[in-house]
């Protein structure tokens, strides 16, 4: 599947990257976390608003449809968060800031599955931010997945699209675990928090 360039690289997403320079109090690792999250929100938030807007004005008889749409939106965003690093262990932020996720045992780029497993801890994001503030070398997700983040060469942001469009296959294990986590988390968010 070819991802449209305008969806990933446009004025708003480019401004998200440029906003990093206006936040001098964040260390480089926190900037990477911030940019990854911001980038995902900037890409999906307008679509979520457009799809959800009609349900704010419709009577309550559309509750099941509204729940289904918010559940589906949640699954898509969570799948993106889980799999943002699957191209050679480098998301947009990691490419722009010069980071890569590697396997701690082999020192090679972490596998797709290890990158996804590392991101399962997005549920406890505030804890991960605190650990990054303390300048820990590895976050909880790294300990679970057997990975670490290293500094490496900078890559242009467009290299992510090239890598994604060139990716021929995704492992069944990666897809099944990603979908299971996304479905369970989206159900939890919809039922417990009421999103």
C-alpha positions, 0 to 999 in steps of 0.5 A: 500500500502506497501512503500519500506524501501529502498525508504525512508531510504537509504544512502542519506536520512540518510545523510540528517538527519545527516546533522542537526548536521552540522547546529548549527545556526538553532534552533530546529524548523527550523531544523525540517522545513529544514529536512522535506523539504530536506527529501522530495526533496531527495526522489523525486528529482532523480525520477523527474530528470530521468523522465524529462531528456528526454524532455531537448533533445526532440524537442518542439512538446512534449510540452504537454507531458512535461507539463503533466509530470511536472504537475504530478510530482508537484502534487505528491510532493505537496501531500507529503508536505501537508500530511507529518504529517498525522501519529499521527502529526509526520513527519520524522523530528518531530520524530527524533527531538521530536515534535508532532502536537496537536489539540489546543482544545483537546491536543490530536494528531492532526487529519490527516485533521488538519495536512494537513490543517496546511501544506497548508501554504507551499506556503508562506514558507519564511514567516513561516521560519521568524516566526520560527526565531522569535521563535513564538510558532505557525505558520500561518498554526497552526492558520488556523488549530487550532493546535500547535507544542509541544515537546515530546519523540523522535521516531526512524525514522523507526516508520513512515514507520510502521505507514504509512504501518499500516494506513488502511484508509484515509478520503475522505475529506483529499484526496479530499482537498489534491488533489484539493490543489495539482492540483491547486498549480501544475497548478499555478507553471507550468503556472505562474512560468514555472516549 
